[in-house]
Amino acid sequence: MSALVIIAAVTLFALFLGVRAKRGHDMNLEQWSVGGRSFGTAFVFLLMAGEIYTTFTFLGGSGFAYGKGAPVYYILAYGTLAYILSYWMLPPIWRYAKTHRLVSQPHFFARKYESPALGTLVALVGVAALIPYLVLQLKGLGIIVSTASYGAISSTAAIWIGAIVVTSYVIVSGVRGSAWNSVVKDLLILAIVLFLGIYLPLHYYGGFAEMFRAIDAARPGFLTFPAHGSSVVWFQSTVLLTALGFFMWPHTFGSIFTAKDERIFRRNAAILPLYQLILLFVFFVGFAATLRVPGLKGADIDLSLFRLSLQTFDPWFVGVIGAAGILTALVPGSMILTSASTLLANDVYRGMVNRDASDASVATIARVLVPVVALVAVNFTLNGGETIVALLLMGYSFVTQLFPAVICSLLPHNRATKQGAFCGIIAGVAVVALSNMLHWSVGQLMPFLPDALKDVNIGFLALAVNLIVFVSVSAMTQPSAAEQEKHASVH
């Protein structure tokens, strides 16, 4: 009962904080979607850190360590590489967005390539990637509440309650509600993760070295990369794929627009890789559970953190862990809902249906779409069986297809054309969609490859196809000298 009270209290507090974030602000489209471009270092840091500490980290990270062993370290590596990349990539994106008063990622593509159709395509790809990411948050929320409440609230009921809470404050406050809740979430999750990651190995094994020695003795080879499957090649290709795609998520890309100046990104690029180190303590929890909670298979590996916590701590503390976990679902979930509804209203509706729609009508449509997107995600959550890590990697494979067009758009002399960008994204997304539906791997598609290369992440193959098409079509659709001269005079 004590666990349930704590979980309920934190959920209600998140709702209160999210709604209160609206106070003093006229929630027009710019305020609702990008916070009026007024966020300082702390809020931008927390919105971007919200990408790290989601239910993926809390449950997926510990679950992947529990179920897979050494391959879990890809989670530690890719964010660090992405932050290094952000030092150079994010300031020019922010400058362009501020100059042109952009409010979404597709807006950026449409303006850079002078193609509303490309903007609409990017919006549709973004929504297709965000749905599994939102499913991931809701799935994690269901696991957390059901387990931490000792079954008093079913996973299904928890998913519905969480969806209602996050929908409510997103409709009212947009990205400001996410920013305010991210402050509480990060303080709580840091304290919980550090405590669990230190206490559990010490409590059960007497120390970190002793824990790893015990695991190695009981499960030889578990702490090294396997020869096939999640091998070193899989690790390298997955780290690179996810690092390139890190800032291509629509909600993360959108968080760039909330900053009040570009120096914020360079400060964050220096700090966030250190923040990544906290992930190690999440992994330590999963490793501690491998011998203490044996037998979890398939999607159940995501339960390892809570199964170990239930047999270790009093109910009130399990409630505190559950409350921290709920916030790891609500904060990213609210950012995803804000982004997905903005994409559909601003870039699909205004891009395809009514190009003369006012900001006020687009803002209204975006709010109306919030519960629609939430319902779609709840339906997929209740009817899907993927593990949390599998869901995230599928979404990453989609959004990484946007990376080549973004990078080319930042070049002083961009030779890429709108046709090239459009066809490249379509080709890459088609490979991802088909491979996920048909459960293809690179090894199955290319059996002639050396064994070492058969484990390359399928999203990386999709990116290679994207690049080939992107370059080829751009070469074939270069504008004539007269068109180039006309374009130069306009700009």
C-alpha positions, -999 to +999 in steps of 0.1 A: +000+000+000+028+024+008+044+019-026+011+026-043+006+059-023+041+071-033+035+062-070+001+080-070+015+111-052+044+115-077+021+110-107-003+137-094+026+160-087+038+155-123+003+164-136+002+195-114+037+206-124+030+200-161-002+221-160+013+248-139+041+253-164+016+272-186+013+300-160+023+334-174+026+323-210+002+327-239+003+292-254+006+301-291+022+277-315+058+289-308+054+289-270+036+255-270+061+237-293+095+253-287+090+273-254+092+307-271+129+300-278+136+312-243+152+282-225+186+286-209+214+261-204+197+242-176+164+236-193+180+227-227+204+204-208+175+186-191+154+183-223+184+168-241+192+146-210+156+135-212+168+115-242+192+096-220+171+088-190+139+073-203+123+040-195+147+026-221+176+034-198+158+025-166+144-009-177+159-015-212+195-007-201+193-030-170+173-056-190+198-057-218+227-061-194+208-089-177+199-107-210+228-099-233+259-091-213+287-071-229+267-058-259+249-035-235+278-011-236+267+002-270+242+023-249+271+040-232+291+047-264+266+061-288+253+091-268+289+102-261+297+102-299+265+121-306+274+149-281+308+153-297+290+157-331+265+182-315+293+207-307+296+215-345+262+204-358+237+221-335+247+258-335+242+263-373+208+244-371+197+267-342+209+299-361+189+289-392+158+280-372+159+313-352+163+334-384+134+317-401+113+312-369+110+274-374+090+253-350+097+217-361+122+195-378+102+191-412+100+229-412+138+229-413+140+205-443+112+223-462+130+256-459+165+243-466+155+224-497+127+247-507+104+217-508+071+215-488+068+179-501+102+170-485+090+186-452+058+165-453+078+133-460+102+141-430+071+147-408+056+113-418+090+095-411+092+113-378+058+102-367+065+066-378+097+067-356+080+084-327+052+059-323+075+030-313+094+054-291+061+064-273+051+027-272+084+021-255+077+047-228+041+034-222+053-002-221+079+007-195+054+027-175+031-004-174+059-026-162+070-001-135+036+006-120+023-030-121+055-043-105+061-015-080+025-016-068+028-054-062+001-060-088-025-037-072-026-018-105-025-038-137-001-030-165-030-021-187-046+002-162-012+019-156-007+025-193-041+041-196-036+063-165-001+074-177-014+082-212-042+103-197-018+122-174+007+130-200-020+139-226-036+163-201-005+184-194+008+183-230-025+198-242-022+226-217+015+234-215+033+217-244+071+216-241+071+238-210+054+210-191+081+186-202+108+210-191+094+215-156+089+178-150+124+170-164+139+189-134+122+166-109+128+135-130+165+140-133+172+147-097+152+117-086+165+093-112+201+102-106+198+095-069+180+062-074+203+049-102+235+058-083+221+041-051+209+009-068+241+006-089+263+008-059+242-009-032+230-040-051+265-053-062+279-046-027+249-062-009+248-094-030+284-099-040+306-077-017+318-055-045+320-049-083+350-071-090+335-099-070+302-095-089+319-098-123+340-127-111+309-146-100+291-139-133+321-150-153+324-182-133+287-191-136+282-179-172+315-181-191+316-158-221+286-137-209+308-106-203+324-107-237+310-101-272+296-133-289+311-145-321+278-141-339+246-120-334+254-092-310+291-093-320+318-066-322+307-058-357+270-054-345+283-032-317+303-009-339+276-005-366+249+000-340+269+026-321+276+046-353+240+043-365+225+055-333+251+082-328+242+097-362+205+094-355+206+107-319+196+143-328+175+133-357+145+124-335+119+150-341+115+158-303+153+161-298+157+181-330+128+203-318+145+208-284+174+226-303+149+253-312+140+260-275+175+275-267+180+312-263+215+312-277+239+289-294+266+288-267+243+265-247+250+236-271+287+239-267+284+239-229+262+209-231+285+190-255+312+193-228+289+182-199+266+155-213+293+129-220+301+129-183+264+125-176+265+094-197+287+077-171+257+074-148+244+047-173+271+024-159+252+022-126+221+011-145+241-017-161+254-028-127+219-033-116+212-056-145+244-075-140+236-079-103+203-095-112+217-121-136+225-146-109+199-134-083+168-134-105+176-161-131+153-173-158+138-142-173+135-146-211+123-125-241+105-093-232+106-103-195+143-093-193+130-057-189+117-068-155+151-076-140+156-043-121+122-045-104+124-082-097+157-077-078+144-046-061+112-064-049+133-091-031+157-066-017+139-036-004+108-026+018+076-017-001+080+020+005+114+021-012+101+001-041+075+028-044+102+055-046+120+035-073+086+031-091+080+068-088+114+076-104+106+051-132+072+067-139+089+101-145+113+084-169+082+075-190+062+107-185+089+133-194+101+118-227+065+107-234+053+143-232+081+155-255+072+128-280+035+137-279+042+174-284+065+167-313+043+141-330+012+163-328+031+194-340+045+174-370+010+162-380-006+197-376+022+220-388+038+199-414+013+173-427-020+193-423-005+227-432+020+211-457-005+190-476-041+202-468-041+239-461-010+259-467-027+291-457-036+278-422-028+304-395-005+296-365-035+298-342-055+271-361-024+249-364-019+252-326-055+242-320-052+212-344-019+201-327-037+201-293-066+181-307-042+155-322-024+149-288-050+124-275-053+108-310-016+101-311-017+088-275-046+064-283-027+050-313+004+045-291-017+028-263-032+004-289+003-006-301+015-009-265-013-033-255-009-054-286+029-056-291+055-079-276+088-064-286+115-058-259+122-022-251+156-022-268+142-037-300+116-009-301+142+018-297+165+004-323+136+002-349+129+039-343+166+048-346+168+030-379+140+053-392+153+086-380+189+080-390+177+081-426+174+119-422+210+125-413+226+127-448+202+154-459+207+174-427+245+174-429+245+184-466+221+212-459+247+227-435+274+228-461+283+263-476+278+249-511+252+222-508+252+201-540+223+179-528+189+185-544+155+182-529+148+152-553+180+135-540+171+140-504+135+128-510+145+097-529+173+088-505+150+090-474+123+070-492+149+043-501+164+041-466+130+040-448+117+013-472+147-010-464+140-004-426+103-011-429+107-042-450+135-057-429+114-052-397+082-066-412+100-096-427+126-100-399+155-098-423+191-095-412+221-084-433+233-120-433+201-132-448+200-105-475+237-108-484+248-144-476+279-139-497+294-115-472+322-126-448+308-139-416+322-109-397+300-085-417+268-105-415+261-089-381+260-053-393+229-035-380+202-036-407+197+001-402+232+007-413+225-011-446+194+011-450+216+042-445+241+029-472+212+024-497+199+059-487+233+075-494+238+057-528+203+069-540+208+104-524+241+110-543+229+094-576+196+113-578+212+146-567+238+142-595+211+136-620+189+166-609+215+194-606+198+227-615+208+245-647+231+275-647+200+298-652+182+283-622+213+285-600+217+322-609+180+328-601+183+310-568+214+330-559+196+363-567+167+354-544+189+346-515 
